[in-house]
Amino acid sequence: MIGVIETFLLDLTAAPKMLSRPSDKIFEFMVTNSGKFTLDWLSKEACLSSRQFERKAKDYIGITPKLFARIARFSQSYYMSMQPRRPDWLDISLYCGYHDYQHLVKDYKEFTGATPTYFMSEESRSIERALGLNR
């Protein structure tokens, strides 16, 4: 009997069945296309009302879709600023979906505690950069 139960439990845990939800693809879209959408449009694409979309996002990823979109935009701006031929900050902010440079500065101050220029100058002196461990 114990062997049968162990086999059953191993089968259950070996291949968990995750149902693909329309909202899963929405979060992937938010990361790859930061700033190029509205939250109302995203909720419609996820086949949810705006309020349901917000609740589901909190359940799935632990934060609101608005904060997730801000983090995705910030992340994209960070990686753009790491490019060897980095565009200026205004171009980065507009490309990433910020309304202007000050909007970008506000997110940098909230997420890093520093302006973009100061943060990047400090980051350039990090040990990962010195050892070549960054991408």
PyMOL commands that set and color helices and strands:
alter all, ss='L'
color gray80, all
select helices_A, chain A and resi 2-14+22-32+39-45+50-61+65-81+89-95+101-112+116-123+127-131
alter helices_A, ss='H'
color red, helices_A
deselect
rebuild
show_as cartoon
